[in-house]
Amino acid sequence: MLKEPNVHSHHNGLKTAALLGLLTGLILAVGYWLGGSTGLVIAVILSLVTNAVSYFYSDKIALRAMGAQPVGEAEFPALHQIVRELAQQAGQPMPRLYVAPSMQPNAFATGRNPQHAAVAVTVGITRILDRRELRGVIGHELSHVYNRDILISSVAGALAGIITMLAQLAIFLPFGGSDDEDAPNPAALLLMLILGPLAASIIQLAISRNREFQADASGATLTGDPLALASALEKIHYGTQRVPLPADGRVASTAHLMIANPFRGGGVTALFSTHPPMGERIRRLHEQAALTSGASRPYRR
């Protein structure tokens, strides 16, 4: 049985903090083993600088990648009304609204906090969803902002970047002085170069997938209509499979922000998707609707 959703619960916060703490300790240990304090400091500084830039400018990077343009209320009155009502209901400021020209039905939110938030939808999603379904999607995207998912993704990205960088530095750093017996096995170093980036990707994917489930739950609580989001996800999934986006670098860097995987998935590639299986997300929303009996509940922060 699915418990009543409250993604801001202390339990979820403690789980995230414990995970990030464990990963940080692991990174420190591996970094010290690879190159002592010097190698670790270099990796940490470079990774943190890169991810700090990504964090503070993530909204501009994501919006530019999708070609999204700001829209006024005169252009999309229904969209503005939905966002305004939900933001007021959650007690949060009105985010900036953008529309991307893509015909693929998708949406994403970005911004490090509610004061710097932006919600973007594609032209395609406005054409296939009715007002109730679009409201469910907006509730999901606003929840990403209210849940501070951008912050958590940035922290996870920083940790993942450190792991990757340490693995890459392994081939350049001196080990064990001049005594070959003290040097690590070259095969072990090669394995680390392969497994390091893979481990980093797994960290990001695991956290991203978990956050999608939570945004579904809290978004449905915000709108009081889990079935609307479930219906929207069914249409979006069908639409993204029919009109997949090209997996170029710009779009790939933004894919984890979108409500649905914009690329054509399947087979082994599904294991490395930043999104959980759509069928499981829809199942959970139907279960949430059954538990709440369709009743509207206040959004809990």
C-alpha positions as CSV (number, residue, x, y, z in Angstrom):
1,M,0.0,0.0,0.0
2,L,1.3,3.4,-0.9
3,K,1.5,5.8,2.0
4,E,0.0,9.3,1.8
5,P,2.7,11.3,-0.1
6,N,4.6,14.0,1.7
7,V,7.9,14.4,-0.1
8,H,9.0,17.0,2.3
9,S,9.0,14.5,5.2
10,H,12.0,14.3,7.5
11,H,12.4,10.7,6.5
12,N,13.1,11.5,2.8
13,G,15.5,14.3,3.8
14,L,17.4,12.1,6.1
15,K,17.7,9.4,3.5
16,T,19.1,11.8,1.0
17,A,21.5,13.3,3.5
18,A,22.7,9.9,4.5
19,L,23.3,8.8,0.9
20,L,25.2,12.0,0.0
21,G,27.2,11.7,3.2
22,L,28.2,8.1,2.4
23,L,29.1,9.0,-1.2
24,T,31.2,11.9,0.0
25,G,33.1,9.7,2.4
26,L,33.7,7.1,-0.3
27,I,35.0,9.8,-2.7
28,L,37.4,11.2,0.0
29,A,38.8,7.7,0.6
30,V,39.2,6.8,-3.0
31,G,40.8,10.2,-3.8
32,Y,43.3,9.9,-1.0
33,W,44.2,6.4,-2.2
34,L,44.7,7.6,-5.7
35,G,46.9,10.6,-5.2
36,G,46.9,11.7,-1.7
37,S,45.7,15.2,-0.8
38,T,46.9,16.8,-4.0
39,G,44.9,14.7,-6.4
40,L,41.8,15.0,-4.2
41,V,42.0,18.7,-3.9
42,I,42.4,19.2,-7.7
43,A,39.5,16.9,-8.4
44,V,37.2,18.5,-5.8
45,I,37.9,22.1,-6.9
46,L,37.5,21.5,-10.7
47,S,34.3,19.5,-10.1
48,L,32.7,22.0,-7.7
49,V,33.5,24.9,-10.0
50,T,31.9,23.2,-13.0
51,N,28.8,22.2,-11.0
52,A,28.5,25.6,-9.4
53,V,28.3,27.2,-12.8
54,S,25.8,24.6,-13.9
55,Y,23.7,25.2,-10.7
56,F,23.5,29.0,-10.9
57,Y,22.9,29.0,-14.7
58,S,21.0,25.8,-15.0
59,D,17.8,27.6,-16.0
60,K,19.4,29.5,-18.9
61,I,21.3,26.4,-20.1
62,A,18.2,24.2,-20.1
63,L,15.9,26.8,-21.7
64,R,18.5,27.6,-24.4
65,A,19.0,23.9,-25.2
66,M,15.3,23.5,-25.9
67,G,14.9,26.8,-27.7
68,A,12.3,27.9,-25.2
69,Q,11.0,31.4,-25.4
70,P,9.2,33.4,-22.7
71,V,5.4,33.8,-23.2
72,G,2.9,36.3,-21.9
73,E,-0.5,35.7,-20.6
74,A,-2.1,37.0,-23.8
75,E,-0.4,34.2,-25.8
76,F,-1.2,31.3,-23.4
77,P,-3.9,32.5,-21.0
78,A,-4.9,29.0,-19.8
79,L,-1.3,28.1,-19.0
80,H,-0.7,31.3,-17.1
81,Q,-4.0,30.8,-15.1
82,I,-3.1,27.2,-14.2
83,V,0.4,28.1,-13.0
84,R,-0.8,31.1,-11.1
85,E,-3.5,29.2,-9.3
86,L,-1.2,26.3,-8.3
87,A,1.6,28.7,-7.2
88,Q,-0.8,30.6,-5.0
89,Q,-2.2,27.4,-3.6
90,A,1.4,26.3,-2.6
91,G,2.2,29.8,-1.3
92,Q,5.0,30.3,-3.7
93,P,5.9,33.0,-6.2
94,M,4.8,32.9,-9.8
95,P,7.6,31.3,-11.9
96,R,8.6,32.5,-15.4
97,L,6.8,30.6,-18.2
98,Y,8.4,29.4,-21.5
99,V,7.2,27.5,-24.5
100,A,9.6,25.4,-26.6
101,P,8.8,25.0,-30.3
102,S,9.2,21.2,-30.3
103,M,6.2,19.1,-31.4
104,Q,7.2,16.4,-28.9
105,P,4.9,16.5,-25.9
106,N,7.1,17.3,-22.9
107,A,7.7,19.8,-20.1
108,F,10.3,20.7,-17.5
109,A,11.1,23.0,-14.7
110,T,14.4,24.5,-13.7
111,G,15.8,27.1,-11.3
112,R,17.6,26.7,-8.0
113,N,14.7,27.8,-5.9
114,P,11.1,29.1,-6.2
115,Q,12.4,32.7,-6.6
116,H,14.4,31.8,-9.7
117,A,12.1,29.1,-11.1
118,A,11.0,28.7,-14.7
119,V,8.4,26.3,-16.1
120,A,8.6,25.3,-19.8
121,V,6.2,23.3,-21.9
122,T,6.5,22.3,-25.6
123,V,4.0,23.3,-28.2
124,G,3.3,19.5,-28.6
125,I,2.1,19.1,-25.1
126,T,-0.4,22.0,-25.3
127,R,-2.0,20.3,-28.3
128,I,-2.6,16.8,-26.9
129,L,-3.5,17.5,-23.3
130,D,-6.8,18.9,-22.0
131,R,-6.8,21.5,-19.3
132,R,-7.1,19.0,-16.5
133,E,-4.2,16.9,-17.7
134,L,-2.0,20.1,-18.3
135,R,-2.8,21.1,-14.7
136,G,-1.5,17.7,-13.5
137,V,1.7,18.2,-15.5
138,I,2.3,21.7,-14.1
139,G,1.7,20.4,-10.6
140,H,4.5,17.8,-11.2
141,E,6.9,20.5,-12.5
142,L,6.2,23.0,-9.8
143,S,6.8,20.2,-7.2
144,H,10.3,19.7,-8.6
145,V,11.0,23.3,-7.8
146,Y,9.4,23.2,-4.4
147,N,11.1,20.0,-3.5
148,R,14.5,21.6,-4.2
149,D,15.2,18.9,-6.8
150,I,17.5,21.2,-8.7
151,L,19.7,21.6,-5.6
152,I,19.8,17.9,-5.0
153,S,20.6,17.2,-8.6
154,S,23.4,19.7,-8.5
155,V,24.9,18.1,-5.3
156,A,24.6,14.7,-6.9
157,G,26.1,16.0,-10.1
158,A,29.1,17.5,-8.1
159,L,29.7,14.1,-6.4
160,A,29.4,12.3,-9.7
161,G,31.8,14.7,-11.3
162,I,34.3,14.1,-8.6
163,I,34.1,10.4,-9.0
164,T,34.6,10.7,-12.8
165,M,37.5,13.1,-12.4
166,L,39.3,11.0,-9.9
167,A,39.0,8.0,-12.2
168,Q,40.4,10.1,-15.0
169,L,43.3,11.4,-12.9
170,A,44.2,7.9,-11.9
171,I,46.2,7.4,-15.1
172,F,48.3,10.5,-14.5
173,L,49.0,10.5,-10.8
174,P,52.2,8.8,-9.5
175,F,51.6,5.8,-7.2
176,G,53.9,4.1,-4.7
177,G,57.0,6.1,-5.6
178,S,59.7,4.3,-7.6
179,D,59.0,0.9,-6.1
180,D,57.0,-1.1,-8.6
181,E,55.8,-3.5,-6.0
182,D,54.0,-0.7,-4.2
183,A,52.2,0.5,-7.3
184,P,48.7,-0.6,-8.0
185,N,48.0,-3.2,-10.6
186,P,47.6,-1.5,-14.1
187,A,44.6,-3.6,-14.7
188,A,43.0,-2.3,-11.5
189,L,43.6,1.3,-12.7
190,L,42.1,0.5,-16.1
191,L,39.1,-1.0,-14.3
192,M,38.7,2.2,-12.2
193,L,38.8,4.4,-15.4
194,I,35.9,2.3,-16.7
195,L,33.9,1.9,-13.5
196,G,34.4,5.4,-12.2
197,P,32.2,7.2,-14.7
198,L,29.8,4.3,-14.6
199,A,29.4,4.7,-10.9
200,A,28.9,8.4,-11.3
201,S,26.1,7.8,-13.8
202,I,24.4,5.3,-11.6
203,I,24.4,7.8,-8.7
204,Q,22.7,10.5,-10.8
205,L,20.2,8.1,-12.3
206,A,19.2,6.6,-9.0
207,I,18.6,10.0,-7.5
208,S,16.9,11.4,-10.6
209,R,14.5,8.4,-10.8
210,N,13.6,8.7,-7.1
211,R,12.8,12.4,-7.5
212,E,10.5,11.7,-10.5
213,F,8.4,9.4,-8.3
214,Q,8.3,12.0,-5.6
215,A,7.4,14.8,-8.0
216,D,4.5,12.7,-9.3
217,A,3.2,12.1,-5.8
218,S,3.6,15.7,-4.5
219,G,2.3,17.1,-7.8
220,A,-0.8,15.0,-7.6
221,T,-1.3,16.1,-4.0
222,L,-0.9,19.8,-5.1
223,T,-3.6,19.4,-7.8
224,G,-5.7,17.0,-5.8
225,D,-6.1,15.0,-9.0
226,P,-3.7,12.0,-9.4
227,L,-5.7,10.5,-12.3
228,A,-5.2,13.7,-14.4
229,L,-1.4,13.3,-14.2
230,A,-1.7,9.6,-14.9
231,S,-3.7,10.3,-18.0
232,A,-1.3,13.0,-19.1
233,L,1.7,10.6,-18.6
234,E,0.0,8.0,-20.9
235,K,-0.4,10.6,-23.7
236,I,3.1,12.0,-23.2
237,H,4.7,8.6,-23.3
238,Y,3.0,7.7,-26.5
239,G,3.9,11.1,-28.0
240,T,7.6,10.9,-27.0
241,Q,7.9,7.5,-28.6
242,R,6.3,8.7,-31.8
243,V,8.4,11.9,-32.0
244,P,11.7,11.3,-30.2
245,L,14.2,14.1,-29.9
246,P,17.7,13.8,-31.4
247,A,20.1,12.7,-28.7
248,D,22.6,15.5,-29.2
249,G,24.7,17.1,-26.5
250,R,22.4,20.0,-25.8
251,V,19.3,18.0,-25.4
252,A,21.0,15.2,-23.6
253,S,22.2,17.6,-20.9
254,T,18.5,18.7,-20.3
255,A,16.8,15.3,-20.6
256,H,16.8,14.5,-16.9
257,L,14.7,17.6,-16.2
258,M,11.9,16.6,-18.5
259,I,8.7,14.9,-17.3
260,A,9.4,12.1,-19.8
261,N,12.5,10.7,-21.4
262,P,12.7,12.6,-24.7
263,F,14.6,9.9,-26.5
264,R,13.4,6.6,-27.9
265,G,14.2,4.0,-25.1
266,G,14.3,0.3,-24.9
267,G,16.6,-2.6,-24.3
268,V,19.9,-1.9,-22.5
269,T,19.4,1.9,-22.9
270,A,16.4,1.7,-20.6
271,L,18.7,0.7,-17.7
272,F,20.5,4.1,-18.1
273,S,17.4,6.2,-18.4
274,T,17.1,9.1,-16.0
275,H,13.4,8.4,-15.7
276,P,11.6,5.4,-14.0
277,P,9.4,3.2,-16.1
278,M,6.3,5.1,-17.2
279,G,4.0,2.2,-16.4
280,E,5.2,2.1,-12.8
281,R,4.7,5.9,-12.4
282,I,1.1,5.5,-13.7
283,R,0.4,2.6,-11.4
284,R,1.5,4.5,-8.4
285,L,-0.7,7.5,-9.3
286,H,-3.7,5.2,-9.7
287,E,-2.9,3.7,-6.3
288,Q,-2.6,7.2,-4.8
289,A,-6.0,8.1,-6.4
290,A,-7.6,5.0,-4.8
291,L,-6.3,5.9,-1.4
292,T,-7.5,9.5,-1.5
293,S,-10.8,8.5,-3.2
294,G,-10.3,11.5,-5.5
295,A,-10.6,14.0,-2.6
296,S,-8.8,17.2,-2.8
297,R,-6.1,17.6,-0.1
298,P,-4.0,20.6,0.8
299,Y,-0.5,20.7,-0.5
300,R,1.8,19.9,2.4
301,R,5.3,21.4,2.6
